[in-house]
Amino acid sequence: MTRMALLLVASAVATAPSIVDLQPFRRVNTAHGATLTNLNPAVNAWFLLTAGNMTWHLENPKPRWQQVSLDEKSGMLLVNGASCELTLEEGRKSAQIYYPLCGGRLYLRNPAKGERTALESAAEFLRTQVWGGEKVIILFHHLLSDRYRETGELKNGGAGDAGTGGPAAALISSAAARQLLKPVNLGITPESADVDKNGMTPGAWYRAAGSPGVFLSVLQPNLIAPEILASYRDRVSALDAREGSALVYLIAFDLDRYELGFALGTAFPGVAWSDHMLPQMKDPRMPGPDGIASIAPLVSTGLISPQNARRTVATFTGGFKRTHGAFRFGDLALVNHGSHYGFMENGVAFSRLQPGLATVLMFEDGSADMKTWNESDNALLPRVRHARQNGVPIIEDGVPGKLVAKWGPGNWSGSEDEKLRTIRAGMALGVRGGRRWLLYAVFSDATPSAMARAFQAYQVNYALLTDMNALEHTYLALYRRSGGEMAVDHLISGMSVLDKTDARGEGGAVIPRFLGYPDNRDFFYVMTKEARP
């Protein structure tokens, strides 16, 4: 790099805006030397309190019912009009990630160190410390490609004891309808007692035991109805025998009963430039595509807040890290600095939502949606509580996305020689009888084409890829509470290795990822709908 270029970079970093400057709806109040910034008044969840050269990141645990303000006469912080004592310095020194203030009416968010798995640590070391590390990672993915492949046990049987009231069942072949599929590694128990003994009808939905409004299903793509497999061949590649017989695990949540949340990990996705973009799309005067070098003074905890943890029933891993969260090929690589995936938490934009990308939206009223973002959707931003973009759609308006079979333009990852078959996860939005359902699926060995066929068979409106390549990247845990106890189940039983055990506790209590300890990865969480206090 030339001396002039170095000077430009140094100047850009020195004058780069902070993440606060990215928030167009923020409201600032100042009194007696203190400044309170409500980062998004419509969402009303996150605040920055500044006094002198100190800034604290505060969270309002009841944003729909509780107002936080600064008294103009005294400069004191008010919660619903009542003043409270702030022990901010004590809180900053505390080991608690969410330190209660004002009798628990507010939380101070403290920095945390997120866990990362041995696989993630090895991948990062190879990528950053070993010469040609990215090539080693590609080889690593080749070796992992069929590692998690499962086929289940398929046998002749009756219709099975499927539950009622779930999402639309998958459209399967007439021969498959006369068979039962036994998923040997399903880690969540169906309510039906016959399932463990005989198996499940492929594509049918079964109630999850002890979890109202939660349903389970399994499928192999080669059991899908022939008319589905024969459709949209200009968009979807033919399935090979291995992915055709690879098991798919699915779970669905009733969105009339539950709402969806999203949180950043302690380190990822990140706001720097992606390595996966065309060099000419990078502006050397900027530290990242949004002009910010870090998320400071905000604090990302990688952990669900105590208020939301009480009503959380499930968590699952989010999307790609920033490293692969941009486009190197196709039209999206040539616009908007390579179209880095955008994301928001609690009404705060960490990276702007980009047109053309598959987007999960969670609104301040608790509703959720999935869509391909476009410029006109910016009008929705004041209402958006959380958002996460991850590539392009697998299903859009009920049919396979235009880029499903295009490795580079679709940014489907895998390897540079387009070997795409690996464990993958995706989420979808389905509607049945006016009821909306959130679906999460783990494909034990699949390409994006196999994902498209399965989601198409389940008749979903929209679907997108979340993450891939390992159980830790496709993790889902379901929580069942009874009295003062909580059971932790996993969509695939092997995912349990991601949780911790408290050896000091009686019986070695499980400490679940995202809910019990902070993680470096971003994640989604499913909660019971909040009742007015």
Secondary structure, DSSP 8 states (H G I E B T S, - for coil): --HHHHHHHHHHHHH---GGGG-TT-EEEEETTEEEEES-TTT--EEEEEETTEEEEEE-S-TTT--EEE-TTT--EEETTEE----HHHHHHSS-SEEEEGGGTEEEE-----B--HHHHHHHHHHHHSTTHHHHHHHHHHHHTTTT----EEEE--S----SSSS----B-TTGGGEEEE-TTEES-BS-THHHHH-B-TT--EEBTT-TTEEEEEE-GGGB-HHHHTS-TTTS----HHHHTS-EEEEEEETTTEEEEEE--SS-S-SS--SSS-GGG--TTSSSTTS-S--TTS---SS--HHHHTTEEEEEE----GGGSS-SSSGGGGSHHHH---EEETTEEEE---TTSEEEEEETTS-EEEEE--GGGGGGGGGEEEEEE-SS-SEETTEE-TTTT-HHHHT--S-TT----EEEEEEEEEEETTEEEEEEEEEEEE-HHHHHHHHHHTT-SEEEEEEESSGGGS-EEEEEEETTEEEEEEEEGGGGGGSEEETTSTT-EEE-BTTTB-BSS-EEEEEE-----
